[in-house]
Amino acid sequence: MSMFFRNTVKILTFLAVLAFLAGCENAFMPSAGTYKLNARINGVLLDECSFINPEDKIYPYFEESVSDDPDVTALVVFLKNSNGDVIGKKVKYSLDELAEEDETLVQIRNLDYNLPSFPLPENFPVGRYTMVLQVMGGDDILQKTEKTFYNMGYTVFSYEGINVHFPGITDNPQVIPKETILMLEVQLNFSGRIDPYIVWYNGRRKIGEGRLSEGAGCLFWTAPDESGFFSIRAEVFPADNYYGLAGYQKEIALLVSSKATDAHLLSGNSAQLVHWYVFEGNLNDSKMKTSAERAIKSSGNKNPKWIPVNGTYGIAAGPDNIYTLPKISISDYETEIWQAVFRFMPLSEGQIFSVLFEDYPDVSMKLSMENKSLVLRLTSPENTVSQTVRVPEKKTFITAGVNFSFLPDRISAKVNIIEDSVEEGELAVRPIFLETGVKDNFQILLGEKNSAASASRNNAQYTAVWDEFALYNAPSMEALTEEIKQSAGYKHPKQDTYISY
């Protein structure tokens, strides 16, 4: 067979196929190409948020005009449940008066704009559904598009935005120092019947996800070691089977700058500093960040509970959330004098922290919140002594200090409230004494160990939120006072407190 003959056969075959398709009335080739179909829910695109309530109105529409397409005669819309069964009647938006028995006819003048709303079935069950949109050319389906959504029923749900909480003391909440660990929190309003699912993004990269009940409503984000604006987005779903759905989305831009600096209660540079915890999204010792042995331990291996307050955040402690500092051996230090300086916010009455002794279980030092006052108690089998200090009338973080010493025949201690500025003599409160001797190891606990007495009280879940805790051995009182003075000139951010006591 010659080359000429073979080429002629190919050309004739190609022309025959074209002629057949051109004359085929039922060919699946719309003249306008691919049809772009979508739906709006109260003005919001279904592709941007696919959760509806029974009162919502769904409006299907063509994204591009089909007025000049003679093949398109109708749009058929219907719903399928998660089992694939059609529920309710199909709705046919048509240019003519013809409809099938299982269709509800909605006659229109054109298919381009302002199609009537699609009627949702009565007694519409909560669940996942698929909206099917079929472009019709007479009796033929020219194109079928499916959109997934979730019917929430009458569940109350709204997504207000993303709150930003800084660690420690914040001078300028608009600018973030490099490598700062922020606490980002989604602000939701919903009924208790649902457990929202949250997905976090840094730009397009997913950086966290999970249920709200599992703590996913808060995210710890570490600012990069470079300046600039960084975008964080949180997409929220009222249900956890969110695949194929579009959730409620909010986005914030965070400004990171090398000109911004960290601010803390103390500098952490003192040679007498033993432990220093700033609770920046972790329980690590800031004096030696790489040492796991110096990290605070959470009781029962529970995940720490972080709580935002006044634009900052801290770790919550209470009867069910106790945090244990590493043991201290008294014999490892030259002096018996100690100083604890800390910043916290009381949430309810109860124990704030305690000092326990390994070989003396009946001897303790405890600091509690009672009747809006701090009460320091020294207890032994023979006696109990106490000191009371009134707490300022403000719902914010409080800076306080406890001086204590272990002598061969007694324990002494005193508690002080340290305000935004330290006045002369403020740290010179007279101590209390307990005639008992201790030696070897002691350990500090944040929170309150549950006991029969505490269980009988109507205690809240948490007694305090901790922002910073430092422990010194034999600090110079003058040096410590000066350090607190230099760090205490900050102003509390004027934001609403989320919690109170």
Sequence and secondary structure as in RCSB ss.txt:
>XXXX:A:sequence
MSMFFRNTVKILTFLAVLAFLAGCENAFMPSAGTYKLNARINGVLLDECSFINPEDKIYPYFEESVSDDPDVTAL
VVFLKNSNGDVIGKKVKYSLDELAEEDETLVQIRNLDYNLPSFPLPENFPVGRYTMVLQVMGGDDILQKTEKTFY
NMGYTVFSYEGINVHFPGITDNPQVIPKETILMLEVQLNFSGRIDPYIVWYNGRRKIGEGRLSEGAGCLFWTAPD
ESGFFSIRAEVFPADNYYGLAGYQKEIALLVSSKATDAHLLSGNSAQLVHWYVFEGNLNDSKMKTSAERAIKSSG
NKNPKWIPVNGTYGIAAGPDNIYTLPKISISDYETEIWQAVFRFMPLSEGQIFSVLFEDYPDVSMKLSMENKSLV
LRLTSPENTVSQTVRVPEKKTFITAGVNFSFLPDRISAKVNIIEDSVEEGELAVRPIFLETGVKDNFQILLGEKN
SAASASRNNAQYTAVWDEFALYNAPSMEALTEEIKQSAGYKHPKQDTYISY
>XXXX:A:secstr
  HHHHHHHHHHHHHHHHHHHHH TT S  TT S  EEEEETTEETTT  EE TT  EEEEESS  TT TT  EE
EEEEE TTS EEEEEEEEESSS   TTEEEEE S SSS    B   TT  SEEEEEEEEEEETTEEEEEEEEEEE
E TT  EEEEEEEEEBSS  S TTSEETT EEEEEEEEEE TT   EEEEEETTEEEEEEEGGGTTTEEEEE  S
S EEEEEEEEEESSS  TT   EEEEEEEEEETT     SS S  TTEEEEE  SSS   TTSTT GGGS EEGG
G    EEEETTEEEEEEBTTB EE   EEGGGSS SEEEEEEEEEE SSEEEEEEEETTEEEEEEEEEEETTEEE
EEEE SS EEEEEEE  S SS EEEEEEEEEETTEEEEEEEEE SS  TTTT    EEE     SEEEEEES   
 HHHHHS   S SEEEEEEEEEES  HHHHHHHHHHH          S   
